[in-house]
Amino acid sequence: MSALPFLLSPDVAQARPLPAQPNPRAATLGMALLREGLVSGDGMVQALAQQALGRGRLTDILLSRGLIAPDQLYAGLARQWGTNVIDPQTSPPDVRLIDRLGADYCLRHSVLPWHSAGSVTIVATAQPEDFLRHHDHLTALFGPVAMAIAPAAAIDATLLAMRGNRLARSAETRVRAADSCRHLGGDTVLRPLVVVALLALAVMLIWPLALGWLLLGWAVATLILTTLLKIAAALAARARPRQIAPPPLIARLPTVSVMVALFHESDIAPRLIRRLSRLDYPRELLDIVLVVEEEDATTRTALTAANLPSWMRQVVVPGGRVKTKPRALNFALDHCRGSIIGVYDAEDAPEPDQITRIVQRFYQRGPEVACLQGVLDFYNPTTNWLSRCFTIEYASWFRLILPGLQRLGLPVPLGGTTVFFRRDALEKVGGWDAHNVTEDADLGMRLYRYGYRTEVIDTVTGEEANCRTLPWVRQRSRWLKGYMMTWATHMRDPRQLLRQLGWWRFAGFQVLFLGTLSQFLLAPLLWSFWLTWLDVPHPLADALPPMAFLALIALFALSEITNIALGITALHLSGHRLSRWWVVSMHVYFPLGALASYKAAWELVCRPFFWDKTAHGQFDPLD
């Protein structure tokens, strides 16, 4: 493949259609750069050795290791391929050509249709060796095409400037309307709740005890089911694990893109860069995308001042109708270059070999395993009582419940970070729902509905425990509101959901989402029975037969024993040296969740898509 040189003015450019055969001169790029003195001999030997190990393109290796300046590399590429370097920012492209190809396609493949010169369309690319893969598609759209060279950063910046708003709007509706909660706002939620509230009020006025018995029956039923699910998940998680094959030798490692959504995170940005720099995955195959809102000038300035390495870059998200993390991730997805897509949070400290282990596990599994969820833990577990309880809760969730759900064949609600996807599967299910405030749990369910599976992998990422009471309640209310939105969204058509999941997974979904929400909302009703031990009159308890009352107390005791046993076991698995007596204090911790559930229910009606941001860096140890 070759392209003849052409003048930068498109109206006088003379270019031939792109030949179908690759140009053998591309293989001599390294020698040309070495001969011109643009790369040292030792540096070129190092780069070629890495390329021979399947570590990616020579150009990526040279740039990621700082062995050549970007402008020198692209000039060398242009000479090697017999074409010119263009600057699409100073000489903007024809936007009609971009729209014909699609701005998302341009971003994903780092190509930019620039101008038409007679019958030939000039298309800029940052990767000329990959251009042949797009040749047939480009020719079908534009007719004869000729290649130019443009830096990847310039292509991205140009597309953002010319079509950023359109891409941002597309990010809000990437998930099909039938799979999204974006139509749950306003009267869609308010009217049914008003009807239910009026019916409940009428029943309470006419048969007050009947309403009490109804709520108590539902609370007891969901308590039984959620307790049984916890026990089953814990037993499944602790069962003898199946033998995992030793790590495979992978001839050609894939590029991995990891997105980090930042918002008002100026203080944490330098620490984030240091922590991600500890990842041992080859730099030329690691694509860290720091996603920043357009209005967040503080974080953008901090990242610019941090002197990002070549394998990290900013993606700026234009403003839109909603401002949520999933919307930002959807927008940034088209900027990602990897076949594996990961997500980290701003305060994350992943284990150095985490990306390597993720790639190995995907290689060992078939395409039906579309997602790998890592284990989340806290690096400030002893800050105060709340951080200790949060640590115990996370240990139970990520080391017992989620692995147990996986082994039981039930859907796994994802965490918002240390989660990795096969890119093709992620795009097939529509990415993230930009309107759901727990986009992770929703995406976990959608993957199962589309026939994919999630596995929990034993690699740990440290996070900062949110250990201030009001911020904790606000964060938990967002999670619970998202659970409400997720349940309502997937239950729009229960029969279709049942067909897609089957009875076992459908039942697990109901217990996990509806049962959990019911327990938080009705917890005060169950706790009120403990007042009988203080001889406080209780209309429902007084009406219960003695044996029924004792059975109820026994159920409460079983639930508490289960929670304590899970907490102690999970704390042991986590390796934290916290006193086991802190697990007993969890009985005082969970009432905060009930308070958060009422805030969540109120916001579901009044502010369904409001993202209550959690502040990071409050108790983050310097490193």
C-alpha positions, 0 to 999 in steps of 0.5 A: 500500500502506498500513497503519492505525495500531495500538496496540502491544499486539497483543491490542487492535490494530486493523489492516486487511489490507494493500491491494494498491496501493502508497501514493504517499505513500512517494515524498514521504518526502524532502519530509516529512523535509525539512519536519520539519527532520530532514535538511538541504536540502543533505543531501537534495539530495545523497541524491536525486541519488544515488538518481537515479543508481540508488544504492539506496533513499533510506533507505539513502543517508540512513543510510549517509551519516550524514544522519539518525539511525536512530531519526528515520528510522524514526519518519519512515517510520512517519508516512509509511506510517501505522503505528507503530514497534515495538521487538521487543527490548523487546516480543518477537515470537511465535516460532511466527510466526517459525518458520512464515515461517522465520528465514532468510527473515526475516533475508534480507528484514528482515521479522519476523512480530510478533504476531497481533491477531484475524485480522490478523498484524502484520509488522514491516519495515525497508523498507516500500517493499519490503513489497509484494513479500512480501505474497502470500507472507505472506498465504498463510501468515498470512492478512491482514497489517498492516505495522509499522516496526522497525529492521533492526538490531533485527530481526536482533538479535531473530532472533539471540536467539530463533533463533540456535542453530537458524540455527547448526545449519542453517549446519553442514548447509547443503550436502547430505550427498551433497556434504559431507565431514561424514561422512568423520570417524572410521571412514569414513577410519580403516578404509580407511587401516588396510586400505591400511596393512596391505596396504602393510606385507605387500607391504613385508615380502614384496616390499620392492622391489615396493612401492618400484617401485609408489610410484616409478612413481606418483610419476613418473607424477604428476610428469609430469602435474603438470608438464605441467599447469603448462606448459599452464596457464602457456602458456594464461595468457600467450596473447593475451587475448580483448578485453574490452568496455569497462566498461558503464554500469549503470542500477541498481547492485546491493547487494554484501555482503562477509563478513569472518570474524574470530576473535581478531583484535582487533589487526587490526580497526581496520586492516581498517576503514581498508582497507575504507573505501578501497573506492570503491563507493557506501556505501549499496550496500555491506554489510560483514558482520564475522562474529565467534564468540560466544565471541570477546569480545575481537574483539567488544569491539574492533569495538564500540570501533572505532565501525563506520560504518553500512555495517559491522555485526557478526554474532555466530555462536553456538557449535556442534559445529564451529568453522570459517570456512565455518560462520561464512560460512554463518550470516552469509549469511542476514544479507547484503542483497546480490545479490552476495556477497564474502569477505575475510580479516581482514588484506586490503587490496583495491584501491579500485576492486575492488567496482566492477570485480567488479560490471562483470564480472558485468554483462558475463557471463552467469549461468553465470559464478557466481564471480569470483576476484581475485588475491592478493598480499602486502604484506610480501614482503621480511620474510624468506626465507620471505615471499619464497618465499611471494610467488613461489608466490602469484604463480605460482598466481594470475597463471599457474596459475589463469588458465591453468586457466580458459582450459583449461576446467578447474575453478578451486579458489577462494582463501579471499578476494577471491572473489565470487558471484552470490547465487542460484548460491551458494545453489543449490549450498548455500553452503560446506561447514562441515566442510571446512577448505579450503572454497574449493577444495571450493566451486570444484569444486561450482560446476562440478559444478552447471554454473557457471563461475569466472573470474579477474579482474585485481584485486589484494588485498594480504595478510600473508605467513605467514612463520614456519616453524611457523605456515606448516607449520600453515597449509599442513597445513590446506590439504592436509588440505582437499585430501584431504577435497575429493578424497575427497568428490567421488570418492564416486561417480566415475561421477557426477562424470565425467558432471557434469564430462566427461572433460577436467575430470575428468582435470584434477581428478585431476591438480590434487588427487590429483596435487598430494597425491601429489607432496607425500607422495612428494616424499622418495622422489623427492628421495632419487635426488639422493643418488646424486650423492654415491655413496650406495647407492640400491636403486631407482636401482641397479636401474634401467637406465642410460638409465632412470636418465638419463630420470628425472634429465632429468624431475627437471631439467625439473620444476625448470626449469618451476618456475623459469621459472614463478616468474620469469615470475610475479614479473615479472607481479606487479611485485615487485622481488625478485631472480630468484635467490630463485626458485632457493631454492624448491627448499629451500622445498617440503620444508616442504610435504612436512612439512605433508602428513604432518601433514595426513594424520595430522589427517585420521584423528585430527582431520578437522574441526580448523581450525588457525587462522593468526594475522594481524597479525604482519608487517602494516605499519601504515597 
